[in-house]
Amino acid sequence: MKIAIIGAGFGGMAAAFDLQRHGHEVTILESADYVGGLASGFKEPHWAWSVEKFYHHWFQSDKYMLGLIRELGWQDKVYFPRPYTVLLHDGKWYPFDSIPKALLFPGLGFGLDKIRFGFVGLFLRLTNNWKALEGYTADEWMTRWAGRHVYEKMWKPLLIGKFGPYYQNVNMAWMWARLKARSTRLGTFEGGFQAFADMFAGRLREMEVDFRLRTAVNSIQPEASGRLIVDAGRKEAYDRVLVTTSPALLARLCPDLPEDYLGGLLQLKSMGAVVMVLSLHRQLSEQGYYWFNLPKDEGYPFLALVEHTNFISPDKFGGDHIVYAGDYLEPGHKYFSLSDQQLLERFIPSFKRLNPQFEPEWIRKTWVFRTNYAQPVPLLNHSRNIPAIQTPIEGLYFASMSQVYPWDRGTNFAVEIGRRAARLILNTSSK
Ligand SMILES: Cc1cc2nc3c(=O)[nH]c(=O)nc-3n(C[C@H](O)[C@H](O)[C@H](O)COP(=O)(O)OP(=O)(O)OC[C@H]3O[C@@H](n4cnc5c(N)ncnc54)[C@H](O)[C@@H]3O)c2cc1C
């Protein structure tokens, strides 16, 4: 069969790997001039490793990604250092990424609140019944079971940071999945995620997958013959098409989809992201902290400050110190239209708050990356609203971040859903 995959992110490439191995003729159409999608990176000439445009790491529980890497034979290129995530309390930062660290965190007191925090954490780790949780908002469930103080100190800032105006509407299964899948050691690939994406694309090319970069798909139309016509500048017919873009884009590409399915795609909500990457002459967090969770009500103009070189040594970046300042925002938020310089001026005072010695002269260079589709928003009983991978149009398939629920989006689940879509295509074609 002739199969088109729209998008050369990890979902599209994982699907291509399985489909091509089964003897099909796979073409990947990608609008950008690079592979890796949202997990792609960039490199300065004097850096040995690339830096992801949006901060990325793996968890030790990322079995689909780590399994794929093992199949490719590159497991010796995966590293799991143990960086530190910190949380603010009374103007001081405390490590907060493991049960022992959480038990020592003074922000939760040392009485009943800490006991409730511990029991809730344990319950969420042990239960697999996420379906029972998706009928509650995280806001109401956590307030009730963990208590108002724990919720407001710990979970509310996280929900506000990730989901902004939707924070009270996000369901509890999302929170369950997040706590279930996390590990304290965080992983990366030798050379960065872009190095892995390029090696993966290289392997796929050896297998004769046809990559067409700088090729934006404009429309997909079903033909009476049962084939699908993909218009990407020129029109070409395929037996199967797998789309890995956002739901809104699929709706635009294929308006012939039945109303029910189209409506379902369009009612899905998501947040965008704006991330500034800075290379500095000096280390920002001298304590060596990697990830700062910044409470918005403390006046920080972004959600997370991530010092990448407290995770991966600055030696890999010619001695530069790499820092991310990132936020999840509704598409249309002013950060999407401010210039890079205006954004930097807003962010600079926060760097000084984190390290009073910081001076703007430390900054070597900055980059700003923006995306409208960064984080799907799971509302109550969200499992009822997940679009099927196999769309109602014969031969047309859809696999995106919005469908990996109850899990939170991530490259691990992009691989899982890409391979699940490939299995469906293979099963239907052998009938
Ligand atoms: C701020 C941020 C932080 C993140 N942190 C992590 C993390 O720490 N760990 C982790 O594992 N994951 C993380 N993720 C999530 C991860 O990046 C995604 O889940 C994953 O990359 C999605 O892969 P995908 O293949 O489904 O989609 P994408 O990577 O979005 O791939 C879709 C591709 O389609 C292409 N495309 C779009 N329109 C067209 C068109 N018209 N024609 C042709 N091609 C088109 C795009 O250019 C893109 O390459 C993060 C994401 C963000 C935004």
The ligand as an SDF file (V2000), in Angstrom:
LIG
                    3D

 53 58  0  0  0  0  0  0  0  0999 V2000
    6.7030   23.1940   26.3030 C   0  0  0  0  0  0  0  0  0  0  0  0
    6.6940   21.7110   26.0220 C   0  0  0  0  0  0  0  0  0  0  0  0
    7.4100   20.8560   26.8530 C   0  0  0  0  0  0  0  0  0  0  0  0
    7.3930   19.4870   26.6110 C   0  0  0  0  0  0  0  0  0  0  0  0
    8.1220   18.6780   27.4230 N   0  0  0  0  0  0  0  0  0  0  0  0
    8.2180   17.3580   27.1330 C   0  0  0  0  0  0  0  0  0  0  0  0
    9.0890   16.5150   27.8720 C   0  0  0  0  0  0  0  0  0  0  0  0
    9.7740   16.9490   28.8010 O   0  0  0  0  0  0  0  0  0  0  0  0
    9.1570   15.1980   27.5290 N   0  0  0  0  0  0  0  0  0  0  0  0
    8.4350   14.6660   26.4880 C   0  0  0  0  0  0  0  0  0  0  0  0
    8.5680   13.4770   26.1930 O   0  0  0  0  0  0  0  0  0  0  0  0
    7.5730   15.4470   25.7940 N   0  0  0  0  0  0  0  0  0  0  0  0
    7.4430   16.7640   26.0820 C   0  0  0  0  0  0  0  0  0  0  0  0
    6.6050   17.5690   25.3500 N   0  0  0  0  0  0  0  0  0  0  0  0
    5.6310   16.9510   24.4320 C   0  0  0  0  0  0  0  0  0  0  0  0
    6.2230   16.4110   23.1560 C   0  0  0  0  0  0  0  0  0  0  0  0
    6.9910   17.3970   22.5060 O   0  0  0  0  0  0  0  0  0  0  0  0
    5.0680   15.9700   22.2550 C   0  0  0  0  0  0  0  0  0  0  0  0
    4.1720   15.1650   22.9620 O   0  0  0  0  0  0  0  0  0  0  0  0
    5.5430   15.1820   21.0500 C   0  0  0  0  0  0  0  0  0  0  0  0
    6.6890   15.7730   20.4630 O   0  0  0  0  0  0  0  0  0  0  0  0
    4.4050   15.1100   20.0530 C   0  0  0  0  0  0  0  0  0  0  0  0
    4.8260   14.3920   18.9200 O   0  0  0  0  0  0  0  0  0  0  0  0
    3.8450   14.2350   17.6930 P   0  0  0  0  0  0  0  0  0  0  0  0
    4.5710   13.4740   16.6530 O   0  0  0  0  0  0  0  0  0  0  0  0
    2.5430   13.7130   18.1770 O   0  0  0  0  0  0  0  0  0  0  0  0
    3.5100   15.7120   17.2170 O   0  0  0  0  0  0  0  0  0  0  0  0
    4.5040   16.9350   16.6760 P   0  0  0  0  0  0  0  0  0  0  0  0
    5.8140   16.7430   17.2850 O   0  0  0  0  0  0  0  0  0  0  0  0
    3.6930   18.1280   16.9340 O   0  0  0  0  0  0  0  0  0  0  0  0
    4.5790   16.5740   15.1400 O   0  0  0  0  0  0  0  0  0  0  0  0
    3.6450   17.0240   14.1980 C   0  0  0  0  0  0  0  0  0  0  0  0
    4.4020   17.4710   12.9690 C   0  0  0  0  0  0  0  0  0  0  0  0
    3.4670   17.8570   11.9660 O   0  0  0  0  0  0  0  0  0  0  0  0
    4.0280   18.9270   11.2260 C   0  0  0  0  0  0  0  0  0  0  0  0
    2.9550   19.6290   10.5150 N   0  0  0  0  0  0  0  0  0  0  0  0
    2.0570   20.5050   11.0390 C   0  0  0  0  0  0  0  0  0  0  0  0
    1.2310   20.9450   10.0540 N   0  0  0  0  0  0  0  0  0  0  0  0
    1.6220   20.3300    8.9110 C   0  0  0  0  0  0  0  0  0  0  0  0
    1.1340   20.3650    7.5530 C   0  0  0  0  0  0  0  0  0  0  0  0
    0.0900   21.1330    7.1800 N   0  0  0  0  0  0  0  0  0  0  0  0
    1.7760   19.6200    6.6250 N   0  0  0  0  0  0  0  0  0  0  0  0
    2.8380   18.8380    6.9640 C   0  0  0  0  0  0  0  0  0  0  0  0
    3.3220   18.7680    8.2270 N   0  0  0  0  0  0  0  0  0  0  0  0
    2.7020   19.4910    9.1950 C   0  0  0  0  0  0  0  0  0  0  0  0
    4.7060   19.7560   12.3140 C   0  0  0  0  0  0  0  0  0  0  0  0
    5.6850   20.6030   11.7400 O   0  0  0  0  0  0  0  0  0  0  0  0
    5.3050   18.6760   13.1950 C   0  0  0  0  0  0  0  0  0  0  0  0
    6.6300   18.3520   12.8300 O   0  0  0  0  0  0  0  0  0  0  0  0
    6.6200   18.9490   25.5340 C   0  0  0  0  0  0  0  0  0  0  0  0
    5.9160   19.8130   24.6970 C   0  0  0  0  0  0  0  0  0  0  0  0
    5.9590   21.1860   24.9300 C   0  0  0  0  0  0  0  0  0  0  0  0
    5.1980   22.0850   23.9980 C   0  0  0  0  0  0  0  0  0  0  0  0
  1  2  1  0
  2  3  1  0
  2 52  2  0
  3  4  2  0
  4  5  1  0
  4 50  1  0
  5  6  2  0
  6  7  1  0
  6 13  1  0
  7  8  2  0
  7  9  1  0
  9 10  1  0
 10 11  2  0
 10 12  1  0
 12 13  2  0
 13 14  1  0
 14 15  1  0
 14 50  1  0
 15 16  1  0
 16 17  1  0
 16 18  1  0
 18 19  1  0
 18 20  1  0
 20 21  1  0
 20 22  1  0
 22 23  1  0
 23 24  1  0
 24 25  2  0
 24 26  1  0
 24 27  1  0
 27 28  1  0
 28 29  2  0
 28 30  1  0
 28 31  1  0
 31 32  1  0
 32 33  1  0
 33 34  1  0
 33 48  1  0
 34 35  1  0
 35 36  1  0
 35 46  1  0
 36 37  1  0
 36 45  1  0
 37 38  2  0
 38 39  1  0
 39 40  1  0
 39 45  2  0
 40 41  1  0
 40 42  2  0
 42 43  1  0
 43 44  2  0
 44 45  1  0
 46 47  1  0
 46 48  1  0
 48 49  1  0
 50 51  2  0
 51 52  1  0
 52 53  1  0
M  END
$$$$
